[in-house]
Every structure is written in C-alpha cells, then in structure tokens.
Amino acid sequence: DDDDEEEDDDEDEEATEAEPEGFSDDSIIHVSFDNGKDDIFRYDGSIRFHIVAPSRPQYGQLTSDPSIIRTFVWTLLAFSKPNYDNCHNDGGTFSLFLKCEPEKLSPGWSIFAKAELTLLHATDPSKNFVKKINHLFNARSIDWGFHQFKSLKEIYSEFIHWPDNTIRLEAKIHADAPRNVEWDSKGQTGFVGLRNIGATCYMNSFLQTIYFTKKLR
C-alpha cells in the first residue's frame, strides 16, 4: 500500500478535473449517517458512500456527502476509468481518495489522519476489500488514496449490491488535532487556558492540576 500511496501523491490534479460524462450527481444515493453536526470537534468519524452503478462501466467522478471531523470537511472522491481495449481484461480502474479541507482557510494548516477505506462485498462481509491510509493533509496535499483501488471487472462481478444496483463504500477516519488553524478550546472542551507569555506555563500547569484533582475542588 505504501507504494500505491507514493504513486498517488500527484492525484490532486486529477481530482480537480471537470466531471466527465456518464456519471452525474443523480448517481449518488444520499445515505443517512452521522455527519458531525452534534460534535464538529470529534476525532473519529465515518462516511458512507453509495453509488448507483451503470449497467456498463463509464467514465466519471463523484464526491460523497461530507462528514465533519475536527471542524474539517472530509469527503470521498471516486473515479471510474473503464478500459475498452481488448488487450486488457481488468475492465478499467476504480480510484478512491479521501479529501480534507478546513472550515476556514488559514496559511500553513495541516492535520494528520488515519483512515480505512472499505469496499463492501455484495453478499459476504468477510470478503470486504479494505485499504488503509496514513497521511498529513495540508494545502499542498488535500487528498490521498489509491489510483488503482480496485479493478472495475472485480467490482462488477462481486461488489454490486442488489436490488438497488449500488457500489457501497465506507470510510472510518481518525484525525489528530489540526495545526495552524483557529482553535476554539472553550467550544471543544468547555475550558480555556492561559496564554504563555514567557513564564506562565508553570502557573498554568499548577492551576490545571489543582482543578482536575477532584478532592481539591
């Protein structure tokens, strides 16, 4: 997988291309899931992405509904690239990427995340196809994933769900605290700290220690 990730580091240009003909937003089934509205500061989250599969593979690009984790907007990007060349028997490639964008743009932002990208098998959950990513997202690398996530031939033979004829994807995401962004400590934790202007770190630590020692409250 590491080799795949290195090769796909340049996929940002592909992710910004205009939507090709074949797929459209009407191909997306909007699935009800936890989108983070109740806790935008959470560090774990998930995305469910169901795509209506055409009867024959077609070129296309689709984006999932967003999930809010650590106040950042996370989406899945899917690309279908069929291959009608008789010299190839894989049917083409299905690409999948995880995209991350801050709610408010700020220079130098970054956030490290781990994710499991899962293609759900049509009949047997033990045959689900899973790939993992570990990546530091930033302004220069807002998406990360796999150019060759799975061949379209395999997807159409084993991973099309009936009766709605869908390709079903899930992403489980764990994100560390972001860097170089406006961070609402009180909104996230209910507490505020002291700004360290040179020699207040000891007092800050002391006050926090006293406060969180329940017997001293």
C-alpha positions as CSV (number, residue, x, y, z in Angstrom):
1,D,0.0,0.0,0.0
2,D,2.9,2.4,0.7
3,D,3.9,2.2,-2.9
4,D,0.4,3.0,-4.0
5,E,0.3,6.0,-1.8
6,E,3.6,7.3,-3.1
7,E,2.4,6.9,-6.6
8,D,-0.9,8.7,-5.9
9,D,0.6,11.8,-4.3
10,D,0.2,13.6,-7.6
11,E,-3.5,12.8,-8.0
12,D,-4.6,16.3,-6.9
13,E,-4.7,17.5,-10.5
14,E,-6.9,14.6,-11.4
15,A,-9.3,15.4,-8.5
16,T,-9.9,18.9,-9.9
17,E,-10.8,17.9,-13.4
18,A,-14.3,18.7,-14.7
19,E,-16.9,16.0,-14.2
20,P,-16.8,13.6,-17.2
21,E,-19.9,12.5,-18.9
22,G,-21.5,9.2,-17.8
23,F,-21.9,9.8,-14.1
24,S,-23.8,12.6,-12.5
25,D,-24.9,13.8,-9.1
26,D,-28.1,11.8,-9.7
27,S,-25.9,8.6,-9.4
28,I,-25.4,9.3,-5.7
29,I,-27.7,7.8,-3.1
30,H,-27.6,10.1,-0.1
31,V,-27.3,7.8,3.0
32,S,-28.3,8.9,6.5
33,F,-25.2,8.9,8.7
34,D,-23.5,10.8,11.5
35,N,-22.2,13.9,9.7
36,G,-20.8,15.5,12.8
37,K,-23.4,18.2,13.3
38,D,-23.7,17.4,17.0
39,D,-19.9,17.3,17.6
40,I,-17.8,19.0,15.0
41,F,-14.7,18.6,17.2
42,R,-14.8,14.8,17.4
43,Y,-11.7,13.0,16.4
44,D,-13.4,9.9,14.9
45,G,-15.9,9.8,12.2
46,S,-17.2,7.9,9.2
47,I,-18.5,8.3,5.6
48,R,-20.9,6.1,3.8
49,F,-20.9,6.5,0.0
50,H,-23.4,4.5,-2.2
51,I,-23.1,4.9,-5.9
52,V,-25.6,3.7,-8.5
53,A,-23.6,1.5,-10.9
54,P,-24.4,1.9,-14.6
55,S,-25.1,-1.3,-16.5
56,R,-21.7,-0.9,-18.2
57,P,-18.7,0.9,-16.6
58,Q,-18.5,4.5,-17.6
59,Y,-16.1,7.4,-17.1
60,G,-17.0,9.5,-14.2
61,Q,-16.1,11.4,-11.0
62,L,-18.3,11.6,-7.9
63,T,-18.0,13.1,-4.4
64,S,-19.6,11.8,-1.3
65,D,-21.7,13.8,1.2
66,P,-19.3,15.5,3.8
67,S,-18.5,14.4,7.3
68,I,-17.2,17.0,9.8
69,I,-14.3,15.8,12.0
70,R,-12.1,18.2,14.0
71,T,-14.0,21.0,12.3
72,F,-12.6,19.9,8.9
73,V,-14.7,18.8,6.0
74,W,-14.0,15.2,4.8
75,T,-15.3,13.6,1.6
76,L,-14.6,10.6,-0.5
77,L,-13.7,11.1,-4.2
78,A,-14.4,8.2,-6.6
79,F,-13.2,7.9,-10.2
80,S,-14.3,5.3,-12.7
81,K,-12.0,4.8,-15.7
82,P,-13.2,1.9,-17.9
83,N,-10.8,0.3,-20.4
84,Y,-12.4,-0.9,-23.6
85,D,-9.1,-2.1,-25.1
86,N,-9.3,-5.8,-25.9
87,C,-5.7,-6.2,-24.8
88,H,-6.7,-5.7,-21.2
89,N,-9.1,-7.8,-19.2
90,D,-9.5,-5.8,-16.0
91,G,-12.3,-3.6,-17.3
92,G,-10.5,-0.5,-16.2
93,T,-9.8,1.0,-12.8
94,F,-11.8,2.4,-9.9
95,S,-9.9,5.1,-7.9
96,L,-10.7,6.3,-4.4
97,F,-9.4,9.2,-2.4
98,L,-10.1,10.8,0.9
99,K,-10.2,14.6,0.8
100,C,-9.8,17.0,3.6
101,E,-10.5,20.8,3.7
102,P,-10.5,23.2,6.7
103,E,-13.7,25.0,7.5
104,K,-11.8,28.3,7.4
105,L,-8.7,28.7,5.2
106,S,-5.6,29.6,7.1
107,P,-2.0,29.6,5.9
108,G,0.1,26.6,6.9
109,W,-2.7,24.4,8.1
110,S,-2.2,20.7,8.4
111,I,-3.9,17.7,10.0
112,F,-2.7,14.1,10.3
113,A,-5.3,11.3,9.8
114,K,-5.6,7.6,9.6
115,A,-8.4,6.0,7.6
116,E,-9.8,2.7,6.5
117,L,-11.4,2.7,3.0
118,T,-13.7,-0.2,2.6
119,L,-15.5,-1.6,-0.5
120,L,-18.4,-3.7,0.8
121,H,-18.8,-7.1,-0.8
122,A,-22.3,-7.8,-2.2
123,T,-23.0,-11.0,-0.2
124,D,-20.2,-11.8,2.2
125,P,-18.8,-9.2,4.7
126,S,-15.7,-11.4,5.2
127,K,-14.8,-10.5,1.6
128,N,-14.9,-6.8,2.1
129,F,-12.0,-5.1,0.4
130,V,-10.1,-2.7,2.8
131,K,-7.2,-0.4,2.2
132,K,-5.6,1.9,4.9
133,I,-4.0,5.3,4.6
134,N,-1.9,7.4,6.9
135,H,-1.4,10.9,5.7
136,L,-0.6,14.5,6.7
137,F,-3.2,16.6,4.9
138,N,-2.2,20.2,4.1
139,A,-2.8,22.9,1.5
140,R,-0.5,21.2,-1.0
141,S,-1.9,17.7,-0.4
142,I,-5.7,17.9,0.3
143,D,-6.5,14.4,-0.9
144,W,-4.9,11.0,-0.5
145,G,-5.8,7.5,-1.6
146,F,-5.4,4.9,-4.4
147,H,-5.3,5.4,-8.1
148,Q,-5.9,1.7,-8.6
149,F,-8.2,0.9,-5.7
150,K,-9.9,-2.0,-7.4
151,S,-10.5,-3.1,-11.0
152,L,-13.9,-2.4,-12.4
153,K,-14.1,-6.1,-13.6
154,E,-13.9,-7.3,-10.0
155,I,-16.3,-4.6,-8.7
156,Y,-18.9,-5.6,-11.3
157,S,-18.5,-9.3,-10.6
158,E,-18.5,-9.3,-6.8
159,F,-19.3,-5.9,-5.3
160,I,-22.6,-4.7,-6.9
161,H,-25.4,-4.7,-4.3
162,W,-29.0,-5.7,-5.3
163,P,-31.7,-4.7,-5.7
164,D,-30.6,-1.0,-5.9
165,N,-27.5,-1.9,-8.1
166,T,-25.1,0.1,-6.0
167,I,-21.4,0.2,-5.2
168,R,-21.1,0.7,-1.4
169,L,-18.1,2.3,0.2
170,E,-17.3,3.3,3.8
171,A,-14.5,5.3,5.3
172,K,-13.6,5.2,9.0
173,I,-11.4,8.2,9.9
174,H,-9.3,9.2,13.0
175,A,-7.8,12.6,12.9
176,D,-5.3,14.3,15.2
177,A,-5.7,17.8,16.4
178,P,-5.0,20.2,13.5
179,R,-2.1,22.6,13.4
180,N,-2.0,26.3,12.4
181,V,-5.8,26.8,12.5
182,E,-8.1,28.9,14.6
183,W,-8.9,26.5,17.5
184,D,-11.9,27.1,19.8
185,S,-10.7,25.5,23.0
186,K,-13.7,26.5,25.0
187,G,-16.1,25.3,22.3
188,Q,-14.3,22.0,22.1
189,T,-13.6,21.2,25.8
190,G,-15.5,23.8,27.8
191,F,-12.2,25.1,29.2
192,V,-9.8,27.8,28.4
193,G,-6.1,28.0,29.2
194,L,-3.6,30.8,29.9
195,R,-1.6,32.3,27.1
196,N,2.1,31.6,27.7
197,I,3.9,35.0,27.6
198,G,7.2,33.7,29.0
199,A,6.9,32.3,32.5
200,T,3.3,31.4,33.0
201,C,3.5,27.8,31.9
202,Y,4.2,26.6,35.4
203,M,1.3,28.5,36.8
204,N,-0.9,27.2,34.1
205,S,0.1,23.6,34.8
206,F,-0.4,24.1,38.5
207,L,-3.9,25.5,38.2
208,Q,-4.9,22.7,35.8
209,T,-3.5,20.1,38.2
210,I,-5.4,21.6,41.1
211,Y,-8.6,21.9,39.1
212,F,-8.6,18.3,37.9
213,T,-7.8,16.9,41.4
214,K,-11.4,16.3,42.4
215,K,-10.7,16.2,46.2
216,L,-9.3,19.8,46.0
217,R,-12.3,21.3,44.2
